Amino acid sequence: MKYILNKKGLTTSMEINNFYNDINEEENIPNQSLLDQRLKLNPEVFKTLNTDYLRLFYQEYRKEVKLYKGYLLKAIDGSDFEIPNTK
């Protein structure tokens, strides 16, 4: 679970190395073994984690955050642009 939730979009090998470096353990797990074990994870766990997270968030910050119809309103505009790689 921690591995999946902390992925950063790198290759599987790099993700595995970074994960074990972060938890200060030395492991050499084959990519296929990780992918096989991941398939055994019940996807409902992510729905439950999300529901619990949101419930706790709104309980904790209810007085500090302005809500719109009971929800924290966020938006993005979907703009896509490149930042030049120059000074």
N, C-alpha and C positions, 0 to 999 in steps of 0.2 A: 504494500500500500504506500509506504513512504517513498519508495522508488518511483512509482507511477505519479504520485502527487507532486514530486519535485523535479520532474523531467523538464529540461530546458530546450529541447529540440535538437540535440546533438545526435551523433550516431549512437547506436546501442552500446557499442564498446566503450565509448567515451562516457556515456551516461552511467554505465555500471562502475567504471573507474572513479568517476566523480562522486557517486553515491557512497561507495565504500571509503573513499578518502574523507568525506564529510562525517562519517560515523566512526572514523579512526579504526577501521578494521582492514586487514589485508585478505582479500578473497580473489579468486580467479574463477569466475563463473562463466561458462560458455554462454554466448548469446542465445542459442537455441534453448538451453535449459531455462533461462529467464523467461523467454517468450512462451514456452510450454506451461510454466507455472502461472504466468499471467492469465492464460486462458481459463484456468481453474477458478479464478476470482469471480464471485457473483457480482454482476453489474449493479444490482440493487443497492449494494453498499455505498455507491457514490451518490445515489438519490437520497439515501438516509443521511449521509454525512452533510450533504448540501442543505437539506431541510433542517438538521440540527444546527448547523452553522448559522443559517439565516435567523432561526428562532432566537438563538443566543445573542446574535448581533443586535437585533431589534430590542431585546430585553435590556441589554447592557447600555445601549446608546440612545434609548428612546427619548430621554430628556435633552440630550446634547445635539441631536440631529433633527433638522426640519424634515418632516415627511409630507408626501403628497398622497392623499387618500390612503394613508397607512403604509406607504412604501417610500424607500429612499430612491429618488429619481436621479438617474444618470443617463447620459446620452453621448453618442459619438457621431461624427458626421461622415465617416467613411472616406475621407480624403486620402489620396495616395500620391506621394511625391518622394523624390530622392534628394537626400542631402549630399551636396558635393563633397568629395573626399580630398579637399584642398584647404589650405589656410585661408 
